[in-house]
Amino acid sequence: PDPMGIQDMAKAAKRVADAILSHERIHIFGDFDCDGVSGTAILTEALSSAGAEVSFSIPHRADDGHGIGVKPVREAVASGVHLGMSVDTGTTCFEACDVAHDLDFDLIVTDHHLPDSTLPNAFALLNPARDDCGFADRKLCGTGVAFFLLMATWKLLGEQNRRPDYDLRILLDRVAVATVADVMDLVGVNRVLVYYGLQRLNQQPSVGMAALMRVAR
C-alpha cells in the first residue's frame, strides 16, 4: 500500500526529506526489544546513507523502562538537534512530546501500540492503530511503520530528483525479524515484508544479522 496512506505521513516525510537535503542532525529514540532495536538500526543506516547526521538512544530495560524519556529529549536539544524520530514507542509518551513541543523540537512518533483517547502533542504521529488511520489493517510492527516512513521519504525525494543512492530493500532482513519477533499476523503487507525479508536474511544479511546467525548457529 501507498506509504502516504498513513495519517500524518505527508507531513513527516517532508520534514525528514528536508532534513536529509540540508544534512540536518536527527536523533532516533528507540526501544530495547527486537522491534525497537531493529527499527532504530534501519532508520540510522538509511538516514546516514542519505547524508543526514544521525544519533540514537535506547532506554535500559530495568533502569528506564519503555517510552521516550524527557531526559533524552532535553539532551538531544542541548546538543543542537532539532528533529527526533521514535521507533516502536511514543504514542503514550505525553510528557516527552510536550517537552519536545515546548523546546521547538520536532518529534516524529512512529509506533503501533494502541493510543489513548488523547493523542500526544507530537510533530507527527505515524501509528496505524489510530482511530483515524487503520493503515494495512493495523498489522504493522514499529519497525514496519519506520520502514514505510523511509519509503515515503525516498518517494518524496525521488519526485524532486534527489532520491538517495541507497536501496531500502537492504533493510528488509531487519524488518522481517522485527515483524516475526513482535508476533505480528503474517497476512497482507506483513506477509510480503517477511517473505522478501527472509530471502534477504538468507542471501545477503546485514553485518549484524549475519553475526547473530553465526552465534545462534
C-alpha positions as MATLAB code, in Angstrom:
seq = 'PDPMGIQDMAKAAKRVADAILSHERIHIFGDFDCDGVSGTAILTEALSSAGAEVSFSIPHRADDGHGIGVKPVREAVASGVHLGMSVDTGTTCFEACDVAHDLDFDLIVTDHHLPDSTLPNAFALLNPARDDCGFADRKLCGTGVAFFLLMATWKLLGEQNRRPDYDLRILLDRVAVATVADVMDLVGVNRVLVYYGLQRLNQQPSVGMAALMRVAR';
ca = [
       0.000    0.000    0.000;
       0.989    3.618   -0.556;
       3.001    4.857    2.461;
       1.193    8.193    2.196;
      -1.932    6.392    3.374;
      -0.662    6.585    6.952;
      -2.109    9.535    8.849;
       0.439   12.400    9.193;
       2.808   10.699    6.730;
       2.938   13.554    4.216;
       3.962   15.993    6.934;
       6.509   13.613    8.457;
       8.096   12.585    5.141;
       8.519   16.206    4.065;
      10.208   17.075    7.359;
      12.606   14.140    7.058;
      13.293   14.861    3.380;
      14.117   18.483    4.202;
      16.441   17.302    6.977;
      18.274   14.980    4.580;
      18.707   17.663    1.933;
      20.080   20.134    4.493;
      22.279   17.482    6.176;
      20.444   18.146    9.419;
      21.159   16.183   12.571;
      18.495   13.653   13.560;
      18.124   11.733   16.813;
      16.360    8.350   16.985;
      14.564    7.309   20.173;
      14.379    3.519   20.100;
      13.111    0.772   22.352;
      15.024   -2.113   23.884;
      13.172   -5.050   22.337;
      13.825   -6.608   18.935;
      11.283   -4.377   17.220;
      12.673   -1.187   18.720;
      16.319   -2.067   18.124;
      15.660   -3.210   14.546;
      13.744   -0.032   13.774;
      16.496    2.099   15.262;
      19.007    0.229   13.116;
      17.167    0.703    9.822;
      16.494    4.397   10.430;
      20.097    5.022   11.447;
      21.518    3.139    8.470;
      19.212    4.585    5.807;
      19.262    8.195    7.000;
      23.039    8.153    7.469;
      23.470    6.733    3.981;
      21.258    9.530    2.663;
      23.527   12.185    4.142;
      21.955   13.002    7.497;
      23.942   13.014   10.741;
      22.158   10.501   12.971;
      22.427    9.713   16.672;
      20.262    7.370   18.718;
      19.382    6.359   22.260;
      17.781    3.172   23.573;
      16.419    3.000   27.137;
      17.737    0.444   29.604;
      15.102   -2.211   30.228;
      15.419   -2.202   34.045;
      16.552    1.357   34.753;
      14.469    3.313   32.242;
      11.602    1.108   31.101;
       9.585    1.678   27.928;
       8.976    5.015   26.305;
      10.664    8.240   25.266;
      12.273    9.772   28.330;
      12.200   13.503   28.997;
      15.930   13.445   29.757;
      16.973   12.079   26.317;
      14.786   14.716   24.649;
      16.426   17.502   26.637;
      19.871   16.056   25.915;
      19.155   15.946   22.181;
      18.008   19.558   22.199;
      21.023   20.624   24.249;
      23.312   19.004   21.682;
      21.797   21.103   18.918;
      19.394   18.589   17.352;
      16.009   19.877   16.160;
      14.448   16.704   14.722;
      13.756   13.456   16.512;
      12.077   10.208   15.492;
      10.817    7.435   17.742;
      10.526    3.740   16.886;
       8.028    1.345   18.479;
       7.232    3.888   21.185;
       5.838    7.351   21.803;
       2.069    7.091   21.405;
       1.506    7.469   25.144;
       4.647    9.483   25.944;
       2.727   12.686   26.616;
       5.310   14.377   28.839;
       8.194   13.827   26.425;
       6.114   15.091   23.498;
       5.041   18.176   25.458;
       8.644   18.944   26.397;
       9.744   18.491   22.778;
       6.995   20.838   21.592;
       7.886   23.486   24.188;
      11.545   23.320   23.118;
      10.715   23.619   19.378;
      11.998   20.092   18.848;
      10.151   18.354   16.022;
       9.369   14.854   17.287;
       8.002   12.347   14.769;
       6.487    9.352   16.537;
       6.469    6.038   14.643;
       4.641    3.408   16.658;
       1.984    0.710   16.519;
       0.711    0.457   20.089;
      -2.901    1.311   20.896;
      -3.365    5.021   21.601;
      -5.323    6.537   24.477;
      -8.379    8.663   23.809;
      -5.999   11.641   23.725;
      -3.091   11.738   21.270;
       0.352   13.102   22.180;
       1.418   16.590   21.136;
       3.959   15.326   18.617;
       5.011   16.956   15.349;
       3.577   13.875   13.616;
       2.125   10.612   14.911;
       2.531    7.710   12.497;
       0.532    4.889   14.032;
      -1.785    2.565   12.057;
      -3.658    1.871   15.308;
      -5.035    5.423   15.372;
      -8.806    5.515   15.018;
      -8.416    7.863   12.055;
      -5.809    5.688   10.310;
      -6.175    1.901   10.146;
      -3.370    1.576    7.586;
      -2.628   -2.006    6.436;
      -5.346   -3.316    8.770;
      -3.275   -2.074   11.747;
      -0.952   -5.067   11.360;
       2.498   -3.398   11.134;
       5.080   -3.594   13.903;
       7.051   -0.493   14.904;
       9.897   -1.281   12.520;
       7.358   -1.732    9.748;
       5.970    1.755   10.376;
       9.509    3.189   10.358;
      10.195    1.367    7.081;
       7.113    2.917    5.497;
       8.325    6.355    6.652;
      11.588    5.719    4.827;
       9.696    4.619    1.722;
       7.561    7.761    1.805;
      10.647    9.935    2.264;
      12.515    8.250   -0.606;
       9.413    8.634   -2.786;
       9.194   12.343   -1.981;
      12.892   12.881   -2.688;
      12.552   10.928   -5.924;
       9.849   13.321   -7.089;
      12.444   16.087   -6.654;
      15.100   14.057   -8.488;
      17.012   13.843   -5.194;
      16.429   10.195   -4.278;
      19.327    8.892   -2.124;
      21.636    6.323   -3.698;
      20.552    3.702   -1.180;
      18.236    0.751   -1.845;
      15.763    0.398    1.021;
      15.350   -3.316    0.238;
      18.696   -3.798    2.014;
      16.780   -3.239    5.261;
      14.213   -5.981    4.757;
      16.114   -8.578    6.805;
      15.692   -6.391    9.901;
      12.068   -5.611    9.018;
      11.274   -9.333    8.744;
      12.970  -10.268   12.018;
      11.191   -7.457   13.874;
       7.806   -8.415   12.408;
       8.171  -12.060   13.470;
       9.729  -11.310   16.869;
       6.914   -8.879   17.713;
       4.387  -11.612   16.844;
       2.591   -9.712   14.096;
      -0.011  -11.512   11.974;
       1.685  -12.814    8.821;
      -1.016  -11.603    6.476;
      -1.300   -8.791    3.961;
       1.657   -6.426    3.861;
       3.431   -8.277    6.687;
       3.491  -11.453    4.622;
       5.124   -9.547    1.755;
       7.711   -7.899    4.018;
       8.621  -11.176    5.744;
       8.695  -13.183    2.507;
      11.255  -10.897    0.898;
      12.967  -10.160    4.201;
      13.721  -13.844    4.785;
      15.220  -14.075    1.303;
      17.452  -11.158    2.168;
      18.335  -12.723    5.517;
      19.428  -15.971    3.871;
      21.227  -14.448    0.892;
      22.577  -11.003    1.831;
      22.087  -10.357    5.554;
      23.353   -7.214    7.234;
      26.567   -7.454    9.249;
      24.609   -7.574   12.494;
      22.146  -10.214   11.352;
      24.961  -12.354    9.937;
      26.787  -12.159   13.271;
      23.666  -13.140   15.209;
      23.057  -16.132   12.944;
      26.649  -17.315   13.459;
      26.279  -17.070   17.232;
      22.902  -18.830   17.137;
      24.234  -21.437   14.676;
];
